[in-house]
Amino acid sequence: MIIKILGSGCQNCVALTENTKAAIKKMGIEAEIIKVTDFKDIMTYGVMSTPALVIDEKVVSFGKVLKPKDIENILAKAR
C-alpha cells in the first residue's frame, strides 16, 4: 500500500502524517508514506486544499486533518 500526504509541509500536513503513521502502526499494516510537496504534482490529483490523503492513487480526504481512528476506518475499507 502506498500512502501519499499532499501539502506544503505546514503544521496540518505534519499532523496528518503523524496521525497516518499512528493508524498504520495500530493496524499492523505495511505501507509506504510519501510526502508530496510540489504543487504541480498536487494539482494532478485535482486537490485544491491541503492537506490531502491519497491511498493507492485515490484521493480519500482533503482540506482537513483526520484523526488516527478516521484514517483506520479508511484504511480498513481500502484493503
N, CA, C and O atoms as CSV, one atom per row, in Angstrom:
chain,resi,resn,atom,element,x,y,z
A,1,MET,N,N,0.849,-1.173,0.000
A,1,MET,CA,C,0.000,0.000,0.000
A,1,MET,C,C,0.894,1.234,0.000
A,1,MET,O,O,1.863,1.320,0.754
A,2,ILE,N,N,0.550,2.178,-0.854
A,2,ILE,CA,C,1.285,3.438,-0.910
A,2,ILE,C,C,0.349,4.561,-0.486
A,2,ILE,O,O,-0.730,4.742,-1.050
A,3,ILE,N,N,0.783,5.305,0.513
A,3,ILE,CA,C,0.001,6.414,1.037
A,3,ILE,C,C,0.768,7.694,0.783
A,3,ILE,O,O,1.957,7.789,1.089
A,4,LYS,N,N,0.090,8.671,0.226
A,4,LYS,CA,C,0.713,9.963,-0.035
A,4,LYS,C,C,0.013,11.041,0.773
A,4,LYS,O,O,-1.213,11.075,0.878
A,5,ILE,N,N,0.832,11.923,1.344
A,5,ILE,CA,C,0.335,13.102,2.036
A,5,ILE,C,C,0.652,14.282,1.127
A,5,ILE,O,O,1.820,14.571,0.866
A,6,LEU,N,N,-0.373,14.958,0.652
A,6,LEU,CA,C,-0.176,16.095,-0.232
A,6,LEU,C,C,-0.270,17.380,0.569
A,6,LEU,O,O,-1.231,17.589,1.309
A,7,GLY,N,N,0.734,18.248,0.420
A,7,GLY,CA,C,0.711,19.534,1.109
A,7,GLY,C,C,2.069,20.182,1.123
A,7,GLY,O,O,3.072,19.593,0.720
A,8,SER,N,N,2.079,21.406,1.594
A,8,SER,CA,C,3.293,22.226,1.561
A,8,SER,C,C,4.293,21.878,2.657
A,8,SER,O,O,5.434,22.337,2.630
A,9,GLY,N,N,3.866,21.072,3.616
A,9,GLY,CA,C,4.733,20.767,4.753
A,9,GLY,C,C,4.338,21.588,5.969
A,9,GLY,O,O,5.095,21.685,6.934
A,10,CYS,N,N,3.152,22.178,5.921
A,10,CYS,CA,C,2.649,23.012,7.016
A,10,CYS,C,C,2.340,22.154,8.246
A,10,CYS,O,O,2.466,20.930,8.209
A,11,GLN,N,N,1.944,22.801,9.309
A,11,GLN,CA,C,1.651,22.111,10.561
A,11,GLN,C,C,0.539,21.070,10.380
A,11,GLN,O,O,0.614,19.983,10.952
A,12,ASN,N,N,-0.485,21.392,9.594
A,12,ASN,CA,C,-1.569,20.429,9.363
A,12,ASN,C,C,-1.081,19.220,8.573
A,12,ASN,O,O,-1.521,18.097,8.819
A,13,CYS,N,N,-0.178,19.445,7.632
A,13,CYS,CA,C,0.383,18.337,6.847
A,13,CYS,C,C,1.195,17.406,7.744
A,13,CYS,O,O,1.115,16.185,7.617
A,14,VAL,N,N,1.967,17.986,8.642
A,14,VAL,CA,C,2.766,17.205,9.584
A,14,VAL,C,C,1.843,16.409,10.498
A,14,VAL,O,O,2.104,15.239,10.777
A,15,ALA,N,N,0.768,17.036,10.965
A,15,ALA,CA,C,-0.180,16.349,11.851
A,15,ALA,C,C,-0.850,15.186,11.132
A,15,ALA,O,O,-1.019,14.114,11.713
A,16,LEU,N,N,-1.233,15.386,9.871
A,16,LEU,CA,C,-1.852,14.300,9.106
A,16,LEU,C,C,-0.870,13.148,8.905
A,16,LEU,O,O,-1.254,11.980,8.969
A,17,THR,N,N,0.381,13.476,8.664
A,17,THR,CA,C,1.412,12.438,8.507
A,17,THR,C,C,1.558,11.633,9.787
A,17,THR,O,O,1.601,10.403,9.747
A,18,GLU,N,N,1.634,12.313,10.915
A,18,GLU,CA,C,1.792,11.624,12.206
A,18,GLU,C,C,0.567,10.768,12.521
A,18,GLU,O,O,0.705,9.646,13.007
A,19,ASN,N,N,-0.628,11.288,12.247
A,19,ASN,CA,C,-1.851,10.524,12.502
A,19,ASN,C,C,-1.921,9.295,11.591
A,19,ASN,O,O,-2.402,8.238,12.001
A,20,THR,N,N,-1.443,9.440,10.369
A,20,THR,CA,C,-1.423,8.316,9.432
A,20,THR,C,C,-0.454,7.247,9.912
A,20,THR,O,O,-0.772,6.058,9.877
A,21,LYS,N,N,0.724,7.662,10.360
A,21,LYS,CA,C,1.699,6.709,10.893
A,21,LYS,C,C,1.127,5.960,12.094
A,21,LYS,O,O,1.325,4.753,12.231
A,22,ALA,N,N,0.414,6.681,12.966
A,22,ALA,CA,C,-0.183,6.055,14.148
A,22,ALA,C,C,-1.237,5.021,13.740
A,22,ALA,O,O,-1.308,3.943,14.330
A,23,ALA,N,N,-2.043,5.341,12.747
A,23,ALA,CA,C,-3.086,4.421,12.286
A,23,ALA,C,C,-2.473,3.165,11.677
A,23,ALA,O,O,-2.936,2.054,11.937
A,24,ILE,N,N,-1.444,3.340,10.878
A,24,ILE,CA,C,-0.768,2.201,10.241
A,24,ILE,C,C,-0.157,1.288,11.302
A,24,ILE,O,O,-0.279,0.064,11.241
A,25,LYS,N,N,0.497,1.912,12.269
A,25,LYS,CA,C,1.134,1.127,13.335
A,25,LYS,C,C,0.100,0.344,14.129
A,25,LYS,O,O,0.296,-0.837,14.416
A,26,LYS,N,N,-1.007,1.003,14.486
A,26,LYS,CA,C,-2.039,0.347,15.282
A,26,LYS,C,C,-2.662,-0.821,14.523
A,26,LYS,O,O,-2.983,-1.852,15.114
A,27,MET,N,N,-2.833,-0.656,13.209
A,27,MET,CA,C,-3.444,-1.708,12.403
A,27,MET,C,C,-2.455,-2.806,12.018
A,27,MET,O,O,-2.858,-3.891,11.597
A,28,GLY,N,N,-1.170,-2.524,12.163
A,28,GLY,CA,C,-0.152,-3.512,11.848
A,28,GLY,C,C,-0.032,-3.804,10.358
A,28,GLY,O,O,0.264,-4.931,9.963
A,29,ILE,N,N,-0.261,-2.791,9.539
A,29,ILE,CA,C,-0.151,-3.000,8.094
A,29,ILE,C,C,1.127,-2.364,7.567
A,29,ILE,O,O,1.680,-1.438,8.161
A,30,GLU,N,N,1.575,-2.887,6.439
A,30,GLU,CA,C,2.754,-2.323,5.800
A,30,GLU,C,C,2.317,-1.316,4.765
A,30,GLU,O,O,1.475,-1.600,3.913
A,31,ALA,N,N,2.899,-0.140,4.851
A,31,ALA,CA,C,2.575,0.905,3.882
A,31,ALA,C,C,3.771,1.839,3.761
A,31,ALA,O,O,4.519,2.059,4.714
A,32,GLU,N,N,3.921,2.371,2.577
A,32,GLU,CA,C,4.955,3.376,2.337
A,32,GLU,C,C,4.275,4.732,2.345
A,32,GLU,O,O,3.278,4.944,1.655
A,33,ILE,N,N,4.828,5.659,3.142
A,33,ILE,CA,C,4.281,7.018,3.197
A,33,ILE,C,C,5.195,7.936,2.405
A,33,ILE,O,O,6.402,7.999,2.641
A,34,ILE,N,N,4.594,8.643,1.464
A,34,ILE,CA,C,5.332,9.580,0.615
A,34,ILE,C,C,4.738,10.965,0.804
A,34,ILE,O,O,3.523,11.147,0.725
A,35,LYS,N,N,5.595,11.931,1.053
A,35,LYS,CA,C,5.140,13.320,1.165
A,35,LYS,C,C,5.298,13.988,-0.197
A,35,LYS,O,O,6.375,13.957,-0.792
A,36,VAL,N,N,4.226,14.583,-0.680
A,36,VAL,CA,C,4.236,15.282,-1.958
A,36,VAL,C,C,4.057,16.764,-1.663
A,36,VAL,O,O,2.999,17.187,-1.196
A,37,THR,N,N,5.096,17.555,-1.938
A,37,THR,CA,C,5.053,18.981,-1.612
A,37,THR,C,C,5.048,19.886,-2.838
A,37,THR,O,O,4.779,21.082,-2.723
A,38,ASP,N,N,5.339,19.335,-3.998
A,38,ASP,CA,C,5.359,20.131,-5.224
A,38,ASP,C,C,3.916,20.378,-5.676
A,38,ASP,O,O,3.172,19.437,-5.951
A,39,PHE,N,N,3.532,21.661,-5.749
A,39,PHE,CA,C,2.139,21.982,-6.065
A,39,PHE,C,C,1.739,21.532,-7.467
A,39,PHE,O,O,0.561,21.276,-7.715
A,40,LYS,N,N,2.686,21.432,-8.377
A,40,LYS,CA,C,2.379,20.917,-9.712
A,40,LYS,C,C,1.934,19.455,-9.604
A,40,LYS,O,O,0.982,19.039,-10.265
A,41,ASP,N,N,2.627,18.684,-8.769
A,41,ASP,CA,C,2.258,17.283,-8.548
A,41,ASP,C,C,0.925,17.175,-7.804
A,41,ASP,O,O,0.100,16.316,-8.114
A,42,ILE,N,N,0.727,18.051,-6.827
A,42,ILE,CA,C,-0.515,18.044,-6.054
A,42,ILE,C,C,-1.716,18.319,-6.968
A,42,ILE,O,O,-2.767,17.695,-6.827
A,43,MET,N,N,-1.550,19.254,-7.898
A,43,MET,CA,C,-2.636,19.620,-8.802
A,43,MET,C,C,-3.063,18.452,-9.700
A,43,MET,O,O,-4.210,18.410,-10.144
A,44,THR,N,N,-2.157,17.504,-9.973
A,44,THR,CA,C,-2.526,16.366,-10.822
A,44,THR,C,C,-3.587,15.487,-10.160
A,44,THR,O,O,-4.257,14.701,-10.830
A,45,TYR,N,N,-3.735,15.625,-8.840
A,45,TYR,CA,C,-4.754,14.868,-8.116
A,45,TYR,C,C,-6.080,15.622,-8.048
A,45,TYR,O,O,-7.067,15.090,-7.538
A,46,GLY,N,N,-6.113,16.855,-8.555
A,46,GLY,CA,C,-7.335,17.650,-8.523
A,46,GLY,C,C,-7.656,18.203,-7.153
A,46,GLY,O,O,-8.798,18.577,-6.883
A,47,VAL,N,N,-6.668,18.257,-6.292
A,47,VAL,CA,C,-6.853,18.733,-4.921
A,47,VAL,C,C,-6.630,20.246,-4.876
A,47,VAL,O,O,-5.601,20.748,-5.326
A,48,MET,N,N,-7.606,20.955,-4.331
A,48,MET,CA,C,-7.489,22.408,-4.243
A,48,MET,C,C,-7.153,22.884,-2.831
A,48,MET,O,O,-6.729,24.025,-2.651
A,49,SER,N,N,-7.337,22.033,-1.839
A,49,SER,CA,C,-6.978,22.413,-0.472
A,49,SER,C,C,-6.233,21.260,0.189
A,49,SER,O,O,-6.576,20.091,0.015
A,50,THR,N,N,-5.223,21.616,0.941
A,50,THR,CA,C,-4.391,20.619,1.596
A,50,THR,C,C,-4.538,20.757,3.112
A,50,THR,O,O,-5.012,21.792,3.582
A,51,PRO,N,N,-4.154,19.767,3.872
A,51,PRO,CA,C,-3.502,18.532,3.456
A,51,PRO,C,C,-4.494,17.565,2.828
A,51,PRO,O,O,-5.699,17.631,3.072
A,52,ALA,N,N,-3.958,16.671,2.016
A,52,ALA,CA,C,-4.778,15.640,1.387
A,52,ALA,C,C,-4.146,14.280,1.627
A,52,ALA,O,O,-2.929,14.154,1.762
A,53,LEU,N,N,-4.991,13.275,1.675
A,53,LEU,CA,C,-4.544,11.905,1.895
A,53,LEU,C,C,-4.911,11.090,0.661
A,53,LEU,O,O,-6.066,11.062,0.236
A,54,VAL,N,N,-3.901,10.426,0.093
A,54,VAL,CA,C,-4.087,9.615,-1.101
A,54,VAL,C,C,-3.643,8.195,-0.782
A,54,VAL,O,O,-2.523,7.974,-0.321
A,55,ILE,N,N,-4.525,7.238,-1.027
A,55,ILE,CA,C,-4.201,5.828,-0.779
A,55,ILE,C,C,-4.257,5.099,-2.106
A,55,ILE,O,O,-5.294,5.061,-2.768
A,56,ASP,N,N,-3.126,4.518,-2.486
A,56,ASP,CA,C,-3.021,3.788,-3.754
A,56,ASP,C,C,-3.597,4.612,-4.906
A,56,ASP,O,O,-4.406,4.127,-5.697
A,57,GLU,N,N,-3.161,5.860,-4.975
A,57,GLU,CA,C,-3.509,6.804,-6.048
A,57,GLU,C,C,-4.966,7.266,-6.043
A,57,GLU,O,O,-5.431,7.837,-7.029
A,58,LYS,N,N,-5.687,7.030,-4.957
A,58,LYS,CA,C,-7.067,7.501,-4.843
A,58,LYS,C,C,-7.141,8.534,-3.718
A,58,LYS,O,O,-6.773,8.240,-2.580
A,59,VAL,N,N,-7.612,9.736,-4.031
A,59,VAL,CA,C,-7.772,10.787,-3.017
A,59,VAL,C,C,-8.924,10.380,-2.108
A,59,VAL,O,O,-10.049,10.181,-2.566
A,60,VAL,N,N,-8.630,10.257,-0.805
A,60,VAL,CA,C,-9.660,9.845,0.147
A,60,VAL,C,C,-10.053,10.961,1.107
A,60,VAL,O,O,-11.077,10.872,1.784
A,61,SER,N,N,-9.239,12.012,1.164
A,61,SER,CA,C,-9.553,13.141,2.035
A,61,SER,C,C,-8.718,14.342,1.623
A,61,SER,O,O,-7.579,14.195,1.179
A,62,PHE,N,N,-9.290,15.532,1.773
A,62,PHE,CA,C,-8.513,16.747,1.539
A,62,PHE,C,C,-9.099,17.896,2.343
A,62,PHE,O,O,-10.294,17.928,2.636
A,63,GLY,N,N,-8.227,18.842,2.696
A,63,GLY,CA,C,-8.653,20.045,3.398
A,63,GLY,C,C,-8.862,19.899,4.886
A,63,GLY,O,O,-9.358,20.822,5.531
A,64,LYS,N,N,-8.492,18.753,5.450
A,64,LYS,CA,C,-8.663,18.579,6.896
A,64,LYS,C,C,-7.653,17.577,7.431
A,64,LYS,O,O,-7.096,16.763,6.694
A,65,VAL,N,N,-7.437,17.664,8.734
A,65,VAL,CA,C,-6.541,16.726,9.414
A,65,VAL,C,C,-7.403,15.636,10.031
A,65,VAL,O,O,-8.145,15.874,10.984
A,66,LEU,N,N,-7.294,14.448,9.477
A,66,LEU,CA,C,-8.060,13.320,10.002
A,66,LEU,C,C,-7.430,12.798,11.289
A,66,LEU,O,O,-6.211,12.833,11.453
A,67,LYS,N,N,-8.263,12.322,12.186
A,67,LYS,CA,C,-7.781,11.682,13.404
A,67,LYS,C,C,-7.347,10.248,13.052
A,67,LYS,O,O,-7.820,9.680,12.067
A,68,PRO,N,N,-6.453,9.672,13.854
A,68,PRO,CA,C,-5.995,8.305,13.557
A,68,PRO,C,C,-7.144,7.312,13.359
A,68,PRO,O,O,-7.071,6.468,12.466
A,69,LYS,N,N,-8.201,7.395,14.171
A,69,LYS,CA,C,-9.333,6.472,14.061
A,69,LYS,C,C,-10.022,6.625,12.708
A,69,LYS,O,O,-10.433,5.631,12.110
A,70,ASP,N,N,-10.153,7.862,12.217
A,70,ASP,CA,C,-10.762,8.085,10.901
A,70,ASP,C,C,-9.910,7.451,9.799
A,70,ASP,O,O,-10.433,6.857,8.856
A,71,ILE,N,N,-8.595,7.587,9.936
A,71,ILE,CA,C,-7.680,7.009,8.949
A,71,ILE,C,C,-7.751,5.484,8.995
A,71,ILE,O,O,-7.698,4.830,7.954
A,72,GLU,N,N,-7.869,4.916,10.188
A,72,GLU,CA,C,-8.015,3.463,10.323
A,72,GLU,C,C,-9.250,2.980,9.569
A,72,GLU,O,O,-9.199,1.965,8.874
A,73,ASN,N,N,-10.350,3.698,9.702
A,73,ASN,CA,C,-11.594,3.325,9.008
A,73,ASN,C,C,-11.398,3.357,7.485
A,73,ASN,O,O,-11.870,2.469,6.775
A,74,ILE,N,N,-10.713,4.367,7.001
A,74,ILE,CA,C,-10.458,4.487,5.566
A,74,ILE,C,C,-9.545,3.359,5.098
A,74,ILE,O,O,-9.785,2.753,4.053
A,75,LEU,N,N,-8.502,3.081,5.868
A,75,LEU,CA,C,-7.571,2.020,5.510
A,75,LEU,C,C,-8.251,0.653,5.503
A,75,LEU,O,O,-7.953,-0.185,4.652
A,76,ALA,N,N,-9.148,0.430,6.434
A,76,ALA,CA,C,-9.853,-0.848,6.502
A,76,ALA,C,C,-10.692,-1.069,5.235
A,76,ALA,O,O,-10.795,-2.193,4.744
A,77,LYS,N,N,-11.276,-0.013,4.722
A,77,LYS,CA,C,-12.072,-0.116,3.500
A,77,LYS,C,C,-11.193,-0.287,2.270
A,77,LYS,O,O,-11.603,-0.901,1.285
A,78,ALA,N,N,-9.983,0.258,2.332
A,78,ALA,CA,C,-9.062,0.223,1.180
A,78,ALA,C,C,-8.368,-1.118,1.018
A,78,ALA,O,O,-7.825,-1.410,-0.048
A,79,ARG,N,N,-8.378,-1.923,2.044
A,79,ARG,CA,C,-7.668,-3.216,1.990
A,79,ARG,C,C,-8.317,-4.190,1.082
A,79,ARG,O,O,-7.835,-5.313,0.935
